[in-house]
Amino acid sequence: MTAKADWATKDFYAVLAVPKDASAEEIKKAYRRLARANHPDSNPGDAAKHDTFKAVAEAYDVLGDPEKRAKYDELRSMPRGGFGSPTGGGGFDINDLLREQAGGAGFGDMFGDIFGGRRPRAPRPQRGADVETTATIGFTDAVEGVTISLRLTSDAPCPDCSGTGGKPGTRPHVCPECEGAGFVVASTGGAFSMNETCPACGGRQLVYDQPCPTCRGTGRGMSARSIQARIPAGVSDGQRIRLRGKGAAGENGGPAGDLFVTVKVTPHRLFGRKADNLTLEVPVSFDEAALGAEIKVPTLGGAPVTLKIPAGTPNGRTFRVRGKGVRRKDGTNGDLLVTVEVHVPAVLDATAREAVQAYREATAGKPLRGRLFEEA
């Protein structure tokens, strides 16, 4: 007789202290009250309350499920003078009664049909695991977008046992830990309990006496594959991109997980980036800054543009060239920010030196630093 077979000998209504015709809400309230009062976390070291908590959880697992409750009530309505094997005291073997009413099926077989105790359900689809990787791309590729090839190594069903966890050629049997349910009841640390994957069978509901020698019974292995991944235009250094369905394969028809790619962008020799704008530093001569000029500046991946420098432009001034920056998600582009740096020549020939000397003499009466001493 399985652990679930002895449910017929228990009065779950009495355990929850509710009448047989109690509503689902009344049953839930009773369970919450009793679970809270007898929870192991609230009663450390109290074995009696721990046992009561288990009994309450077991009773609610049946009475809280409409289908199980209906089968439970139907079973308890059968005539019986006592359960168990004959002891000479007028009792009878419940298996004899159930074989008569179930067409030859014994107690364990009938409960296998009612509660799924011995007949494991079809394994539930499980989503594949998410996979993390890093990709390094060039500055221009980050701005314009690029398709890259990624070599991935991820968790996958064992190729030798096809994910069963058993030695090829051997036969499985129902997991004794969860009785084929694939899950066990565990405490959540509060007033309630929840189902979690059975640690013995890993949720597969079946176990093998001889584990697969390749995966050591885990049913899992490592799989290497190559995929093509599209990196969108405008990605920034350190950005994490999610590619749906590109992660590890699912189990039992479940969907694949996702692939998360952290992008590393190598710096450019000329251009920088500030949000959706590109930045560029351009040297200009003293006369261009003083007298004004039109200069050509490069753009990233495009034709040069002409930039007008007004007369009297100071060193460090930034000019905006619209539409020559990074592509945004809405299809528009950021700008190119050009900062001018006035270039001072390290060596002057005789003609240039004479011209600069003449300029010094012409501006000698207008010292630049005179105001500093006045305000000091």
C-alpha positions in Angstrom: 0.0 0.0 0.0 1.4 3.3 -1.0 1.6 6.4 1.3 -1.3 7.9 -0.6 -3.4 4.7 -0.2 -3.8 5.2 3.5 -5.7 8.5 2.8 -8.9 6.4 2.9 -8.3 5.6 6.6 -7.9 9.2 7.6 -10.7 11.8 8.3 -9.3 14.9 6.7 -12.4 16.9 7.7 -11.6 16.1 11.3 -8.0 17.1 10.8 -9.1 20.5 9.6 -12.0 20.7 12.1 -14.6 21.4 9.4 -17.9 19.7 8.5 -18.1 17.4 5.5 -20.3 20.0 3.7 -17.8 22.9 4.4 -17.3 25.3 1.5 -14.0 25.7 -0.3 -13.5 29.1 1.5 -14.1 27.5 4.9 -11.6 24.8 4.2 -9.0 27.3 3.1 -9.5 29.5 6.2 -9.3 26.4 8.5 -6.1 25.3 6.8 -4.5 28.8 7.1 -5.4 29.0 10.7 -4.0 25.6 11.6 -0.9 25.9 9.4 0.0 29.2 11.0 -0.5 27.8 14.5 1.5 24.6 13.9 4.2 25.8 11.5 7.7 24.5 12.3 9.2 27.9 12.1 6.9 29.2 14.8 7.3 26.1 17.0 11.0 25.0 16.8 11.6 21.7 18.6 7.9 20.8 19.0 7.6 17.5 17.3 3.9 17.2 18.0 3.1 20.5 16.3 5.4 19.5 13.4 3.4 16.3 12.9 0.1 18.3 13.1 1.4 20.7 10.5 2.2 17.8 8.1 -1.3 16.3 8.7 -2.9 19.7 8.0 -1.0 20.1 4.8 -1.9 16.6 3.7 -5.6 17.1 4.4 -5.7 20.4 2.6 -3.9 18.9 -0.4 -6.9 16.6 -0.8 -9.8 18.8 0.4 -8.5 21.9 -1.3 -8.6 20.2 -4.7 -12.2 19.8 -6.0 -11.4 16.7 -8.0 -9.5 15.0 -5.3 -12.1 15.9 -2.7 -14.9 14.4 -4.8 -13.0 11.1 -5.3 -12.1 11.1 -1.6 -15.8 11.6 -0.6 -16.8 8.9 -3.0 -14.3 6.4 -1.5 -15.3 7.2 2.1 -19.0 6.6 1.3 -18.3 3.0 0.5 -19.5 0.5 3.2 -16.6 -0.6 5.4 -16.2 -2.3 8.8 -12.6 -1.3 9.2 -9.5 -1.0 7.1 -6.4 -3.1 7.0 -5.8 -6.8 6.9 -8.0 -9.2 8.9 -7.0 -9.5 12.5 -9.7 -11.8 13.7 -11.6 -8.9 15.1 -14.2 -8.6 12.3 -12.1 -6.4 10.1 -11.5 -7.2 6.4 -8.9 -6.4 3.7 -9.8 -3.2 1.9 -8.1 -4.6 -1.2 -10.8 -7.4 -1.4 -13.6 -4.8 -1.3 -12.0 -2.6 -3.9 -11.2 -5.5 -6.2 -14.9 -6.3 -6.3 -15.9 -2.7 -7.0 -13.0 -1.8 -9.3 -13.2 -4.9 -11.6 -10.2 -6.7 -10.0 -8.0 -3.6 -9.3 -6.4 -3.5 -5.9 -6.4 -0.6 -3.4 -3.0 0.8 -4.7 -4.2 0.5 -8.3 -7.4 2.4 -7.6 -5.6 5.2 -5.8 -3.1 5.3 -8.6 -6.0 6.3 -10.9 -7.5 8.7 -8.4 -4.5 10.5 -7.1 -1.8 9.7 -9.6 0.2 7.8 -6.9 1.6 5.0 -9.1 0.9 6.3 -12.6 3.1 9.2 -13.3 1.6 12.0 -15.4 3.2 13.0 -18.6 6.3 15.2 -17.8 5.4 18.8 -17.9 7.1 21.0 -20.5 10.0 22.9 -19.0 11.5 26.2 -20.3 15.2 26.0 -21.2 17.8 27.9 -19.1 18.9 31.4 -20.0 22.5 31.8 -21.3 24.9 34.6 -20.7 27.8 35.6 -23.0 30.0 38.6 -23.9 30.7 40.0 -27.4 33.3 42.6 -28.4 32.5 44.7 -31.5 34.0 47.7 -33.2 32.9 51.3 -32.6 31.4 51.7 -36.1 29.6 48.4 -35.8 28.0 49.6 -32.5 26.8 52.8 -34.1 25.5 51.1 -37.3 24.5 47.7 -36.1 26.0 44.4 -37.1 25.3 40.6 -37.2 27.9 38.5 -35.4 28.5 34.8 -35.0 28.6 33.5 -31.4 29.9 30.2 -30.2 27.9 29.1 -27.2 28.3 26.3 -24.7 25.1 25.7 -22.6 23.3 23.1 -20.6 21.4 20.5 -22.7 19.9 17.0 -22.4 22.6 14.3 -22.1 23.2 13.0 -25.6 23.7 9.4 -24.4 20.5 9.0 -22.3 18.4 11.7 -24.0 17.8 13.4 -20.7 16.3 10.5 -18.8 19.3 10.1 -16.4 19.3 6.3 -16.7 21.8 4.0 -18.2 20.9 3.3 -21.8 19.1 -0.1 -22.1 17.7 -0.1 -18.6 14.1 0.5 -17.5 12.8 3.1 -15.0 10.4 2.8 -12.2 8.2 5.3 -10.3 10.1 7.6 -8.0 9.5 6.4 -4.4 10.2 9.9 -3.0 7.4 11.7 -4.8 5.4 8.6 -5.9 5.5 9.7 -9.5 4.2 13.3 -8.8 7.4 15.0 -9.8 7.2 17.3 -6.8 7.2 17.3 -3.0 5.6 19.6 -0.5 8.0 22.0 1.2 7.7 24.8 3.7 8.0 28.3 2.4 9.0 29.7 5.8 5.6 31.4 6.4 2.2 30.0 7.2 1.9 28.0 4.0 3.6 25.3 2.1 4.3 24.9 -1.6 5.3 22.3 -4.1 8.9 22.1 -5.3 10.7 19.8 -7.8 11.4 16.4 -6.3 15.1 16.2 -5.4 15.3 12.4 -6.1 14.0 12.4 -9.7 14.5 16.0 -10.7 10.8 16.3 -11.6 11.0 13.5 -14.2 8.7 11.3 -12.0 10.8 8.2 -12.9 14.1 7.0 -11.6 16.6 4.4 -12.7 18.5 2.0 -10.5 21.5 2.3 -12.8 22.3 6.0 -13.6 23.7 7.1 -17.0 27.5 6.9 -16.7 27.9 10.0 -18.9 25.8 12.4 -17.0 25.9 10.5 -13.7 22.1 10.4 -13.5 21.5 14.1 -13.9 20.1 13.8 -17.4 22.0 16.9 -18.4 25.2 17.7 -20.4 26.9 20.4 -22.2 26.1 21.4 -25.8 28.3 23.6 -28.1 26.6 25.5 -31.0 27.1 28.5 -33.1 24.4 31.1 -33.7 24.0 34.3 -35.7 23.0 37.3 -33.4 21.9 40.7 -34.6 23.4 43.6 -32.6 21.1 46.6 -33.1 22.3 50.0 -34.2 23.1 52.4 -31.4 24.2 49.8 -28.8 26.5 51.2 -26.1 29.5 49.8 -24.3 28.4 47.5 -21.5 24.8 47.3 -22.7 23.0 43.9 -22.1 20.9 42.7 -25.0 18.2 40.0 -24.7 17.7 37.6 -27.6 14.5 35.7 -27.0 14.6 31.9 -27.7 18.3 31.8 -28.3 19.2 30.2 -24.9 19.3 26.5 -23.9 16.7 24.2 -25.4 13.6 23.4 -23.4 12.5 19.9 -22.2 9.4 17.9 -23.0 8.4 20.4 -25.7 9.0 23.5 -23.5 10.3 26.7 -25.1 14.0 27.6 -25.3 15.5 30.1 -22.8 16.9 33.5 -23.7 20.4 34.6 -24.6 21.7 37.7 -22.8 24.7 39.3 -24.6 26.8 41.9 -22.8 28.4 44.1 -25.5 31.9 45.5 -25.2 32.7 48.3 -27.7 36.3 49.0 -28.7 37.1 52.8 -28.8 37.6 54.7 -32.0 40.8 56.6 -32.9 38.9 59.8 -33.7 35.3 59.7 -32.6 33.9 59.5 -29.1 30.3 59.1 -27.9 28.0 60.9 -25.5 24.5 59.3 -25.4 23.1 59.5 -28.9 25.7 62.0 -30.1 29.2 61.5 -31.5 32.0 63.7 -30.4 35.1 64.9 -32.4 38.0 67.2 -31.6 39.3 69.2 -34.5 42.5 71.3 -34.5 42.3 74.8 -36.0 45.0 77.4 -36.5 45.2 80.7 -34.7 44.4 82.6 -37.8 41.3 80.4 -38.5 40.0 81.0 -35.0 40.8 84.7 -35.1 39.7 85.6 -38.6 37.1 82.9 -39.2 37.2 80.0 -41.7 35.3 77.2 -43.3 36.8 73.8 -42.6 36.0 70.2 -43.6 35.5 67.7 -40.8 35.0 63.9 -41.2 31.8 62.0 -40.2 31.6 58.4 -39.1 31.1 56.2 -42.2 29.9 59.2 -44.4 31.1 62.1 -46.5 32.9 65.0 -44.9 30.9 68.1 -44.0 31.8 71.8 -44.1 31.9 73.6 -40.7 31.9 77.4 -40.6 34.2 78.8 -37.9 33.1 82.4 -36.9 35.8 85.0 -36.4 37.0 85.2 -32.8 36.1 81.5 -32.0 37.7 80.7 -28.6 39.6 77.4 -27.9 37.3 74.6 -26.8 34.1 75.9 -28.4 31.8 73.1 -29.6 29.7 73.1 -32.8 26.8 70.9 -33.6 26.4 69.1 -36.9 22.8 67.7 -36.8 21.9 64.2 -37.9 25.4 62.8 -38.0 25.3 61.0 -34.7 24.0 57.6 -33.5 20.8 56.0 -34.9 18.0 56.0 -32.3 15.3 53.4 -31.8 12.7 55.7 -33.5 14.9 55.9 -36.6 16.2 59.4 -36.1 19.9 60.2 -35.6 21.8 62.1 -32.9 24.2 64.8 -33.7 28.0 65.2 -34.2 29.5 67.5 -31.6 32.7 69.1 -33.0 35.0 70.8 -30.5 37.8 73.1 -31.9 41.3 73.1 -30.4 43.4 76.1 -31.4 46.7 74.8 -32.5 49.9 76.5 -31.4 52.9 75.6 -33.7 56.0 74.3 -31.9 58.4 75.8 -34.5 58.0 79.1 -36.5 60.0 79.9 -39.6 61.4 83.5 -40.0 58.4 84.8 -41.9 55.8 83.4 -39.4 57.9 84.7 -36.4 58.0 88.1 -37.9 54.2 88.1 -38.4 53.6 87.0 -34.9 56.0 89.6 -33.5 54.1 92.3 -35.5 50.9 91.0 -33.9 52.4 91.2 -30.4 53.4 94.8 -31.0 50.0 95.7 -32.4 48.2 94.3 -29.3 50.7 95.3 -26.7 48.5 98.0 -25.2 45.7 95.5 -24.4 47.1 93.1 -21.8 45.0 89.9 -21.4 45.8 89.4 -17.7 45.3 92.9 -16.4 41.8 92.2 -15.0 43.1 89.3 -12.9 45.2 91.7 -10.7 42.4 94.2 -10.5 40.0 91.6 -9.1 42.6 90.0 -6.9 
